[in-house]
């Protein structure tokens, strides 16, 4: 093994009941989600991926694709992954709870809580650490720090050793005058939490979050025993451009030297439930949640804003969601919550990739399905592929489009204007054999003649309809 490349940017489906019966999460939707997961696996050349979707009243869907280890064993929904910087959302939640308990103030200068370190201005506030406006140098960008970690992967570091080791270079800017993502800031926040509570971050996470919210497959990197199966991470270890199963590589130095910036281990099912709790207002007060969701503009990992330990994501149709991404040595994670329908999604991947865009695409697919109102009857198997006339027709603004499939097929249902321009993709994905009805609302379109087209690999049909306004 020539070198270790260290970076910190901290097909099976099932349904878990949540706020409703298991049957509420219908098999057609589950098949649709699995087909989209398979697309991500293929399009981004992933080794393995695990996903979960939580929809109130329907349940939690989980799905996987690809392999975990070099023995070609499949990724399973029970497997946990290192969540990297998703940890920052948990850190922010602890800090906000401490402020609610009058243990600290977001306006406190960090000099109140930690000693002076070189290149770490004492007048930086806790709030500036949380929203990355402190200007403090991101230690994981320092090649000297990376070399120190790689020189002994079994070494256990303390954060104090990192901060005093000459790895924190000159600040990017004066506190509060800009935005620059910094893992160092969250490592300092972890120190502050441990000093106030006189316990480890692990103990705080278990007491405040893991146990109260039944996150039973969520762990902490340091001083914890992981009993769940662990997905193997894949990294190009020798620089030949080929990913290697890196699960044998010790992570003690990597994990201990960045605690606070990372540290959470979990699976997608636990993370979608966490997202629904934190962003649903069950973990912190409404006042604290408003602070967490006050965003400054930022372009980072598929997000367009950063709040307190929270990234902002833009979906199609102008909708906005919240969450966080994370990467650490062959693991990538994205968690996103849609506040309109209280839908949570999580993707965990066993190679390094900027997962934000994947998460946004997956959430768009979920929202496309939930807002499209496809209903399916699979008890009757039609004899031929058929696209029926919409009804009512003419219509304003809602109509139904019925079509028949003789086999399980990946289909596309789209609408075109009279110029032949595609104006909306109503549905793309796998549907089972049966009779399907799509409820379409054209409230955002002008009146006129439109065409709707149904196509699959083997068939295609098109019909005309009239929107009257």
ROMAR-440903 format. One line per 10 residues: number of its first residue (from 1); for each residue x, y, z of N, C-alpha, C. Coordinates in steps of 0.05 Angstrom, whole numbers. Each point is the difference from the previous one (the first is absolute). Layout:
<kezas>
NUM> X:Y:Z:X:Y:Z:X:Y:Z | ...
</kezas>
This chain:
<kezas>
1> 17:-24:0:-17:24:0:18:25:0 | -1:15:-21:18:23:-3:-8:23:17 | -26:5:2:-9:23:15:-29:-3:8 | -8:15:20:-28:1:8:-10:28:-7 | -22:2:-15:-11:25:-8:-22:7:20 | 4:20:16:-20:7:21:-13:27:-6 | -26:0:-1:-14:26:-4:-24:0:19 | -7:23:10:-23:3:17:-16:23:-9 | -21:-4:-13:-20:20:-7:-25:-5:16 | 10:-7:22:-22:-8:18:-25:13:-8
11> -221:-424:-224:-25:11:-3:-22:-15:14 | -1:16:33:-21:-13:16:-16:22:13 | -26:-3:0:-17:20:12:-18:-12:21 | -7:17:20:-19:-9:21:-15:25:9 | -21:-5:16:-17:21:10:-4:-4:30 | 4:22:15:-3:-1:29:-23:18:8 | -19:-10:15:-23:17:8:9:25:16 | -12:22:-6:5:25:16:-24:18:-4 | -14:4:22:-24:17:-2:-22:-10:-18 | 0:-26:-5:-20:-13:-17:7:-29:-4
21> -15:-14:-16:5:-28:-4:21:-4:-21 | 13:-23:1:21:-6:-20:-12:0:-28 | -25:-8:-3:-12:-1:-26:-4:27:-13 | 1:21:17:-4:27:-11:22:8:-19 | 24:-11:4:22:5:-19:-3:-21:-22 | -14:8:-21:-8:-21:-20:24:-11:-15 | -4:-23:-11:22:-15:-14:8:15:-25 | -18:14:-13:7:15:-24:19:22:6 | -5:15:22:18:21:8:27:-12:8 | 0:-22:14:25:-13:8:16:-9:-24
31> -13:-10:-20:14:-8:-25:12:24:-14 | -16:21:0:9:25:-12:25:11:13 | 0:0:27:24:10:15:24:-18:-5 | -4:-26:0:22:-18:-6:12:4:-27 | -17:5:-20:9:5:-27:17:26:-1 | -8:20:15:16:25:1:26:-4:14 | 0:-17:21:25:-6:14:19:-15:-19 | -10:-18:-16:16:-14:-19:12:19:-21 | -15:21:-7:10:19:-19:24:15:12 | -2:8:25:22:14:13:25:-18:1
41> -5:-25:7:22:-20:2:15:-1:-27 | -15:-1:-22:11:-4:-26:13:26:-10 | -15:22:1:9:26:-11:25:11:13 | 3:-5:26:23:11:14:21:-21:7 | -3:-24:-12:20:-21:3:6:-6:30 | -22:-2:16:3:-5:28:7:-29:6 | 15:-5:21:5:-27:9:-25:-11:13 | -10:14:20:-25:-7:13:-14:24:11 | -26:-2:3:-16:22:10:-24:-11:17 | -6:14:21:-22:-7:17:-17:25:3
51> -27:-2:0:-17:23:1:-24:-5:17 | -12:22:10:-25:-2:14:-17:25:-6 | -26:-4:-1:-19:22:-4:-22:-3:22 | -5:22:14:-22:0:20:-22:19:-9 | -24:-10:-2:-23:17:-7:-22:-4:21 | -8:22:14:-21:-3:20:-25:-14:-10 | -10:-19:15:-24:-14:-7:5:-24:-18 | 24:-2:-11:6:-22:-18:21:-20:12 | 21:11:12:20:-17:12:28:8:-9 | 18:-19:4:28:5:-8:7:-22:-20
61> 8:9:-24:11:-18:-20:30:-1:2 | 11:-24:-2:29:-3:-2:7:-16:-25 | 22:7:-12:9:-14:-24:31:1:-2 | 11:-20:-14:29:-1:-3:6:-8:-29 | 25:5:-8:10:-10:-26:31:-2:3 | 11:-19:-13:29:-3:-1:11:-17:23 | 26:0:3:14:-18:19:13:16:22 | 6:-14:21:15:11:23:29:-6:-2 | 8:-25:-2:28:-7:2:11:-12:-26 | 26:-5:0:13:-13:-23:-9:-29:-3
71> -14:-11:19:-11:-27:-2:-27:1:-15 | -8:24:-9:-24:4:-16:-26:-5:16 | 1:2:26:-24:-2:16:-16:26:-4 | -26:-3:-2:-18:23:-6:-2:19:24 | -3:26:-6:-7:19:20:-28:-7:10 | -5:1:26:-26:-5:12:-9:24:15 | -26:3:4:-12:23:14:10:2:29 | 8:-22:11:8:0:28:29:11:4 | 15:1:-22:28:9:2:2:29:7 | 20:6:17:6:28:7:23:10:-16
81> 2:27:-2:21:14:-14:10:23:18 | 25:8:-4:8:25:13:-14:23:-14 | -12:18:16:-17:22:-11:16:26:-3 | 25:1:8:16:24:-4:-13:25:11 | -2:21:-17:-8:26:10:-30:2:6 | -16:-21:-4:-27:0:10:0:4:30 | 23:-7:12:4:4:29:-4:29:7 | 6:19:-18:-3:28:7:-28:8:7 | -20:-13:-12:-28:5:7:-6:-8:29 | 12:-22:9:-3:-9:28:14:19:19
91> 24:9:-8:15:19:16:-16:26:4 | -11:10:-22:-16:25:2:-24:-4:18 | -12:-24:-1:-23:-5:17:7:1:29 | 24:-12:7:9:1:28:5:29:9 | 14:15:-17:6:28:7:-26:16:5 | -20:-4:-17:-25:15:3:-15:-9:25 | 1:-26:6:-12:-9:26:14:12:24 | 27:3:-2:15:12:22:-7:30:3 | -5:13:-22:-9:28:2:-27:2:12 | -18:-19:-7:-27:0:12:2:-4:31
101> 20:-15:8:4:-5:29:17:21:14 | 6:22:-15:16:22:11:28:-9:8 | 10:-21:-13:28:-9:5:20:16:-16 | -9:12:-22:17:16:-16:-18:19:-17 | 13:18:-14:-14:17:-19:14:-2:-27 | -16:0:-22:13:0:-26:18:24:-5 | -4:21:16:17:24:-3:25:-1:17 | 3:-22:15:25:-2:16:24:-1:-18 | 21:14:8:26:-3:-13:12:-26:9 | 14:-14:-18:11:-26:7:22:2:21
111> 11:24:4:20:3:21:-11:-5:28 | -27:1:2:-13:-6:26:2:-30:6 | 4:-16:-21:-3:-29:4:25:-16:-6 | 18:10:-16:25:-14:-7:24:18:3 | 24:-11:5:24:17:2:7:11:-28 | 19:18:0:9:13:-24:17:-20:-16 | -6:-2:-26:16:-17:-18:10:19:-23 | 23:-7:-11:11:15:-22:-20:0:-24 | -4:24:-11:-17:4:-24:-30:-6:5 | -8:-1:25:-28:-3:7:-8:24:16
121> -12:20:-13:-7:25:15:-20:-5:23 | 6:10:23:-17:-4:23:-26:14:-2 | -3:20:-18:-25:15:-1:-20:-14:-19 | 7:-22:-12:-19:-15:-16:-23:-9:18 | -25:2:-10:-23:-9:16:-8:-28:-6 | -15:-12:18:-11:-27:-5:-17:0:-25 | -16:21:-4:-17:1:-23:17:0:-26 | 22:13:0:18:1:-23:13:-27:-6 | 5:-15:21:9:-28:-4:-21:-16:-13 | -25:3:9:-22:-16:-10:-6:6:-30
131> 1:25:-8:-8:6:-28:24:5:-18 | 24:-8:9:25:2:-16:7:28:-8 | -6:19:17:8:28:-6:23:9:18 | 13:-19:13:21:6:19:26:8:-14 | 4:-10:-25:25:5:-14:23:-18:9 | -5:-18:20:21:-17:10:8:-20:-22 | 26:-4:-4:10:-18:-20:-10:-28:3 | -7:-13:-22:-10:-28:0:24:-18:1 | 5:-12:23:24:-15:4:2:-24:-19 | -22:-11:-8:1:-23:-18:8:7:-29
141> 4:26:-5:11:9:-26:30:2:1 | 12:-4:23:29:3:4:15:-26:-7 | 17:0:-21:15:-24:-7:17:-11:23 | 10:18:17:16:-9:22:-16:-16:21 | -25:9:3:-18:-15:18:-6:-28:-12 | -5:-1:-26:-6:-25:-13:24:-19:3 | 24:11:-4:24:-17:3:3:-10:28 | -6:17:20:3:-9:27:-20:-23:7 | -24:2:-11:-20:-21:5:9:-26:-14 | 9:3:-25:7:-24:-15:26:-14:11
151> 16:15:14:25:-11:10:-4:-22:21 | -23:2:14:-6:-21:20:-30:-1:3 | -12:-18:-15:-29:-1:-1:-12:-12:25 | 16:-12:17:-9:-11:26:1:19:23 | 12:24:-5:3:19:22:-27:12:8 | -4:3:26:-24:13:10:8:29:6 | -13:19:-14:5:28:3:-21:12:19 | 8:22:13:-20:17:14:-3:25:-18 | -23:13:3:-4:24:-16:19:22:9 | 6:0:26:20:19:10:27:-3:-13
161> 8:-25:-6:25:-4:-14:-1:10:-28 | -23:-3:-13:-3:11:-28:2:30:0 | -15:13:19:-1:29:0:27:13:8 | 15:-14:16:26:11:9:24:-10:-16 | -6:-16:-21:22:-14:-15:10:16:-24 | -8:25:-3:9:16:-23:-14:-6:-26 | -22:-15:1:-15:-7:-24:-21:21:-8 | -8:17:19:-19:21:-5:14:24:-11 | -3:6:-25:15:22:-13:-15:27:3 | 10:20:-12:-11:27:2:-30:0:-7
171> -16:15:15:-29:1:-7:-5:10:-28 | -23:-9:-11:-7:9:-27:-9:29:-1 | -13:9:22:-11:27:1:-6:7:29 | -6:25:6:-8:7:27:-27:-12:7 | -4:-7:25:-25:-14:8:-25:15:-9 | -18:-14:-12:-26:11:-8:-1:14:-27 | 23:1:-14:1:15:-25:-2:-17:-25 | -5:-26:3:-2:-17:-24:-10:-27:7 | 1:-18:-19:-7:-28:4:23:-18:-10 | 8:-19:16:20:-20:-8:-4:-25:17
181> -7:-22:-13:-5:-24:15:24:-9:15 | -3:-5:26:23:-7:17:-7:-22:19 | 13:-23:-4:-3:-22:19:11:8:27 | 21:17:0:12:8:25:-20:12:19 | -18:16:-10:-20:13:16:-17:-20:15 | -8:-22:-13:-17:-20:14:16:-17:19 | 26:-3:-5:17:-14:19:2:17:26 | 1:26:-3:0:18:23:-27:-1:15 | -22:-1:-15:-27:-3:12:-2:-25:17 | 12:-22:-11:0:-25:16:15:3:26
191> 22:15:0:15:5:25:-17:16:19 | -14:20:-10:-17:17:17:-22:-17:13 | -13:-17:-15:-21:-17:10:11:-18:23 | 23:-13:-5:11:-18:20:9:15:25 | 9:25:-3:8:16:23:-24:7:17 | -21:9:-13:-24:8:15:-13:-24:14 | -3:-22:-15:-15:-23:11:18:-19:15 | 26:3:-2:19:-17:14:-3:-30:-7 | -9:-4:-25:-3:-27:-10:9:0:-29 | 3:-24:-12:8:-2:-28:-23:7:-19
201> 7:6:-25:-20:4:-20:-17:-25:-3 | 13:-22:1:-15:-26:-3:-23:-1:21 | 7:6:25:-20:-2:21:-22:20:-4 | 7:24:-9:-20:20:-5:-19:-8:-23 | 11:-11:-21:-17:-8:-23:-19:-22:8 | 10:-20:16:-18:-21:9:-22:10:18 | 7:17:19:-19:10:19:-21:18:-12 | 9:17:-18:-18:20:-12:-16:-9:-24 | 12:-18:-16:-12:-6:-26:-4:-30:-5 | 22:-16:3:-2:-28:-8:-21:-15:15
211> 0:3:27:-19:-15:16:-28:12:-1 | -4:26:3:-27:11:0:-15:-5:-26 | 15:0:-23:-13:-3:-26:4:-27:-13 | 8:-19:17:3:-28:-9:18:-3:-25 | 22:14:0:20:-2:-21:19:-23:7 | -11:-24:-1:13:-23:12:23:-11:-17 | 1:9:-25:22:-8:-18:18:24:-6 | 1:19:18:17:23:-3:21:0:23 | 25:5:-7:23:-3:18:17:25:-2 | 22:-1:16:20:22:-1:27:-12:-4
221> 16:13:-17:26:-12:-9:18:-7:23 | 1:16:21:20:-4:21:-14:-12:25 | 13:-20:12:-9:-12:24:-28:-12:-2 | -6:-13:-22:-26:-12:-4:4:-28:-12 | -18:-18:5:0:-27:-11:-22:-2:-21 | 8:-3:-25:-19:-2:-22:-8:-29:-3 | -26:-6:6:-9:-27:-2:-15:-6:-26 | -7:21:-15:-13:-3:-26:20:-7:-21 | -7:-14:-22:18:-6:-21:10:26:-13 | 25:2:-6:13:25:-10:6:-3:-30
231> -11:18:-16:6:-1:-29:30:7:-4 | 13:-14:-18:28:5:-6:3:26:-16 | 20:15:6:6:24:-16:21:-6:-22 | -3:14:-22:17:-4:-24:15:25:-6 | 27:-3:-3:17:23:-4:22:-9:-20 | 10:18:-16:23:-6:-17:25:2:17 | 10:-22:10:22:0:20:27:4:-12 | 4:-8:-25:27:1:-12:2:18:-24 | -21:16:-5:2:20:-20:-2:-11:-29 | -10:-24:-3:-2:-11:-27:-26:5:-14
241> -17:16:13:-26:7:-11:-22:-21:4 | 7:-21:15:-19:-22:6:-6:0:29 | -26:0:7:-8:-1:28:7:-27:13 | 9:1:25:6:-24:15:-18:-1:25 | -5:-25:8:-14:-4:26:19:9:22 | -7:22:13:18:12:20:-8:-5:29 | -17:-19:4:-11:-5:26:21:-9:20 | 23:-10:-10:21:-9:18:18:23:10 | -3:23:-12:17:23:8:-9:11:27 | 17:3:19:-7:11:26:-10:29:-3
251> -21:7:15:-11:27:-2:2:15:27 | 16:-11:18:2:13:26:10:28:-2 | 22:5:-15:11:26:-3:-19:19:-14 | -12:-9:-22:-19:16:-15:-24:9:17 | -11:-19:14:-24:6:15:5:17:25 | 21:-7:15:5:14:25:9:29:-5 | 14:4:-22:11:27:-5:-21:20:-11 | -24:-9:-5:-20:17:-12:-27:-2:15 | 0:-11:24:-25:-3:14:-14:27:4 | -26:0:-5:-16:25:1:-7:8:-28
261> 20:-1:-18:-5:4:-29:-13:-24:-12 | 7:-24:11:-11:-25:-8:-3:-17:25 | -9:-25:-3:-1:-18:23:-25:-18:0 | -21:8:-14:-25:-16:1:3:-23:-20 | -9:-23:9:-3:-24:-17:-30:-7:1 | -12:-7:-23:-29:-5:0:-8:-14:-25 | -25:-5:-4:-11:-10:-25:-22:19:-9 | -8:-2:-26:-20:20:-10:-27:0:15 | -9:-24:9:-25:-1:14:1:17:26 | 22:-2:15:2:17:24:2:29:-7
271> 14:7:-22:4:28:-7:-25:14:-10 | -18:-15:-14:-25:14:-8:-17:5:24 | 1:-18:20:-15:5:24:11:23:16 | 27:2:1:12:23:13:-8:26:-14 | 1:1:-27:-7:24:-14:-29:9:6 | -18:-19:2:-28:7:5:-3:11:29 | 17:-9:18:-1:9:28:12:28:2 | 24:4:-10:13:26:3:-13:22:-16 | -7:-5:-25:-13:21:-16:-30:1:4 | -11:-20:13:-28:1:7:-6:15:25
281> 21:9:14:-3:16:24:-3:-15:26 | 9:-26:0:-3:-16:24:25:-2:17 | 22:11:-10:26:-3:15:7:27:13 | -5:22:-14:7:26:11:-25:18:-3 | 0:22:14:-23:18:0:-4:13:-27 | -23:11:-5:-5:14:-25:19:23:-4 | 7:14:21:19:22:-1:27:-10:-9 | 9:-22:12:26:-11:-8:-1:-11:-28 | -22:-12:-8:-2:-10:-27:1:22:-20 | -12:23:6:2:23:-18:28:9:-3
291> 16:-1:22:28:7:-2:15:-20:-17 | -6:-25:3:13:-21:-16:-5:4:-29 | -24:9:-7:-9:2:-27:2:29:-11 | 17:16:12:6:27:-10:25:-3:-17 | -2:2:-26:21:-8:-18:15:24:-11 | 26:-3:-4:16:19:-15:6:-13:-27 | 2:16:-21:6:-11:-27:26:-16:1 | 0:-23:-12:24:-17:-1:-4:-21:-21 | 19:-4:-17:0:-22:-20:18:-22:10 | -11:-22:9:16:-21:12:-14:-27:-3
301> 13:-18:-13:-9:-28:-1:-30:-3:-9 | -8:15:-20:-27:-1:-10:-20:17:14 | 9:14:21:-17:18:15:4:29:-8 | -19:17:6:2:28:-7:-1:19:24 | 1:-12:24:0:16:24:9:-16:24 | 10:14:21:8:-13:24:-11:15:24 | -13:-16:18:-10:11:25:17:-7:23 | -11:-11:21:15:-10:23:1:-31:-2 | 22:-10:-9:2:-29:-4:-19:-12:-20 | -10:17:-18:-21:-8:-19:5:12:-27
311> -3:-16:-21:2:10:-27:-28:3:-12 | -1:19:-19:-26:5:-14:2:-10:-29 | -21:-15:-8:0:-12:-27:-24:9:-16 | 4:4:-25:-21:9:-18:-10:-23:-17 | -26:-5:1:-12:-21:-16:-13:12:-25 | -12:-17:-16:-15:10:-23:-25:14:10 | -12:15:-18:-24:15:6:4:21:22 | 25:8:5:6:21:19:-2:-8:30 | -2:-26:6:-2:-8:27:28:-2:13 | 1:5:26:25:1:15:-1:-20:23
321> 22:-13:5:2:-19:22:25:4:16 | 3:-15:22:22:3:18:14:-27:5 | 25:1:8:13:-25:7:30:5:3 | 16:-21:-6:29:2:0:12:-23:-15 | 23:4:-11:16:-21:-13:25:-6:16 | 13:-21:-7:25:-7:14:16:-20:-15 | 26:2:2:19:-19:-13:23:-5:20 | 9:-25:1:24:-6:15:11:-27:-10 | 23:0:-12:16:-23:-8:-17:-23:-11 | -12:5:-23:-14:-21:-13:-29:-3:7
331> -11:19:15:-28:1:7:-12:27:-7 | -24:0:-11:-14:25:-7:-29:-2:8 | -11:22:10:-27:0:11:-14:26:-8 | -26:-2:-4:-16:24:-4:-27:-5:13 | -9:19:16:-26:-1:14:-15:25:-7 | -25:-2:-10:-16:24:-8:-29:-4:10 | -11:23:10:-27:1:10:-16:20:-16 | -24:-7:-9:-18:18:-14:-21:9:20 | 0:26:7:-18:10:21:-29:2:-10 | -5:0:-26:-28:2:-10:-15:-25:6
341> 11:-23:-6:-14:-25:5:13:-17:22 | 20:11:14:13:-14:22:13:-26:-9 | 11:0:-24:12:-24:-11:31:2:5 | 11:-22:9:29:-2:4:12:-21:-18 | 24:6:-11:14:-20:-15:29:-1:10 | 13:-23:-2:28:-3:7:13:-20:-19 | 23:7:-10:16:-17:-17:27:-4:14 | 10:-25:1:27:-5:11:15:-18:-21 | 24:8:-6:15:-11:-23:28:-8:11 | 11:-22:-10:25:-9:10:24:6:-19
351> -1:25:-11:23:12:-12:-2:30:2 | 22:14:-4:0:29:2:-13:12:-24 | -21:16:4:-13:15:-22:-15:23:13 | -3:21:-15:-17:22:10:-29:-8:-3 | -12:-7:22:-26:-14:-1:-24:20:0 | 6:26:2:-22:19:1:-18:-1:-25 | 13:0:-23:-16:0:-25:-16:-26:-3 | 11:-23:10:-14:-25:-1:-25:1:18 | 4:13:24:-23:2:18:-22:18:-11 | 8:22:-13:-20:18:-12:-15:-15:-22
361> 14:-15:-17:-13:-15:-21:-19:-20:12 | 8:-14:20:-17:-21:12:-24:13:13 | 3:22:14:-23:14:12:-19:10:-22 | 11:10:-22:-18:8:-22:-16:-23:-11 | 12:-23:-2:-15:-24:-9:-22:-7:20 | 7:1:26:-20:-6:21:-23:19:-2 | 6:26:-2:-21:20:-1:-16:-2:-26 | 13:-7:-22:-14:-4:-25:-21:-21:2 | 6:-21:14:-19:-22:4:-22:8:19 | 7:12:23:-20:5:20:-20:21:-9
371> 10:19:-17:-19:21:-10:-14:-9:-25 | 9:-22:-13:-12:-8:-25:-25:-17:4 | -4:-12:23:-24:-15:6:-5:-22:-20 | 21:-17:-5:-4:-24:-16:-14:-21:17 | -22:-11:-10:-13:-23:13:2:-24:-19 | 3:-23:12:4:-24:-16:-18:-22:9 | -10:-15:-20:-15:-25:5:15:-22:-14 | 13:-17:16:16:-21:-11:-14:-27:0 | -25:-1:8:-15:-25:0:-9:-8:-28 | -5:21:-16:-8:-5:-28:24:5:-18
381> 8:-21:-15:23:3:-18:-10:4:-29 | 3:24:-11:-10:5:-27:13:-17:-21 | -13:-2:-23:10:-17:-21:18:16:-19 | -1:27:1:17:16:-17:7:27:12 | 23:10:-8:9:27:8:-19:21:-12 | -13:16:18:-20:18:-10:2:27:15 | -3:22:-14:-2:26:11:-28:10:-6 | -17:4:20:-28:8:-4:-2:31:-1 | -24:9:-11:-5:28:0:-4:11:28 | 12:22:5:-3:12:27:-30:8:5
391> -7:1:25:-27:8:8:0:16:26 | -15:21:2:-16:12:-22:18:13:-21 | -12:4:-22:14:14:-22:-21:13:-18 | 0:27:-2:19:20:11:-1:0:31 | 20:12:12:2:0:29:11:27:10 | -4:5:26:11:24:13:-2:-4:31 | 23:-2:14:27:-4:-11:9:-29:3 | -19:-18:11:9:-27:6:-13:-20:-19 | 16:-21:-6:-10:-21:-17:14:-26:8 | -11:-22:-9:11:-27:5:10:-12:-26
401> 24:-12:2:11:-14:-23:4:-29:7 | -15:-18:-14:2:-28:6:16:-15:-21 | 16:-19:9:15:-16:-20:3:-28:11 | 4:-19:-18:2:-29:7:28:-11:-8 | 11:-15:18:26:-13:-5:-3:-30:2 | 10:-15:-19:-2:-29:0:23:-13:16 | 22:15:4:23:-10:15:11:21:18 | 17:-8:19:14:20:15:19:15:-19 | -3:27:0:15:15:-20:9:27:12 | 23:9:-9:8:28:5:-14:17:-21
411> -16:19:10:-16:17:-19:6:29:5 | -7:16:-21:1:29:2:-26:11:-9 | -12:18:16:-25:13:-7:5:30:0 | -2:13:-23:7:28:-3:-22:15:-14 | 1:27:4:-19:18:-13:15:19:-18 | -10:5:-25:12:18:-19:-20:21:-8 | 10:24:-7:-18:21:-10:-3:-4:-30 | -16:18:-13:-7:-3:-28:25:4:-18 | 21:11:11:25:4:-15:19:-25:2 | -9:-20:15:16:-23:4:20:2:22
421> -1:21:16:18:4:22:-10:-14:25 | 18:-15:13:-7:-14:24:-4:20:23 | -24:0:12:-5:20:21:0:-13:28 | -4:-26:1:1:-12:27:4:-30:-3 | 17:-12:16:3:-29:2:-18:-8:24 | -21:-15:-6:-19:-7:21:10:-24:17 | 13:-18:-14:10:-24:15:22:-13:-16 | 21:-9:14:21:-17:-12:7:-21:21 | 0:-25:-8:8:-21:19:-13:-26:-7 | 5:-19:18:-10:-27:-3:-28:-3:11
431> -18:-11:-16:-27:-6:9:-6:-30:-6 | -16:-13:17:-7:-28:-5:-22:-2:-22 | -4:-24:-9:-22:-6:-19:-26:7:14 | -18:13:-14:-26:7:12:-12:24:-12 | -21:10:12:-14:25:-8:9:23:18 | 10:21:-13:11:22:15:-15:26:-7 | -4:17:20:-14:25:-5:17:23:12 | 5:20:-16:16:23:9:-19:24:2 | -1:12:24:-16:24:4:18:24:-4 | -6:16:-21:17:22:-7:-14:27:4
441> 15:18:13:-11:27:4:17:20:-17 | -14:13:-19:14:18:-18:-5:29:7 | -1:6:26:-7:27:9:21:21:-9 | 25:-9:-4:21:19:-7:3:5:-30 | -16:-14:-16:2:3:-29:-22:17:-12 | 5:12:-23:-20:16:-14:-19:-19:-15 | -24:10:-4:-19:-16:-15:9:-5:-29 | -9:-22:-11:7:-7:-28:1:-30:-4 | 10:-8:-23:2:-28:-8:28:-11:10 | -1:-23:12:24:-13:9:-1:-30:-8
451> 23:-12:-1:3:-28:-6:13:-15:23 | -9:-24:6:13:-15:21:10:-27:-13 | 24:-7:7:13:-23:-13:9:-20:21 | -6:-25:-5:8:-22:17:20:-17:-16 | 23:-5:11:20:-16:-14:15:-19:18 | 8:-22:-11:17:-20:14:21:-9:-20 | 16:-20:7:20:-9:-18:-12:-13:-25 | -24:-11:2:-12:-15:-22:-24:14:-12 | -12:20:14:-25:11:-10:0:31:3 | -18:12:-15:-3:29:3:-28:7:-11
461> -13:19:13:-26:9:-9:-4:29:8 | -16:15:-14:-4:29:5:-29:7:-5 | -11:18:17:-27:9:-3:-2:31:5 | -22:11:-10:-4:29:2:-20:6:22 | 4:23:14:-20:9:20:-1:30:-1 | -22:11:11:-4:29:0:-4:11:28 | 17:19:7:-3:14:25:-15:26:-5 | -22:4:14:-17:24:-5:2:18:25 | 9:25:-5:1:19:22:-12:26:-8
</kezas>
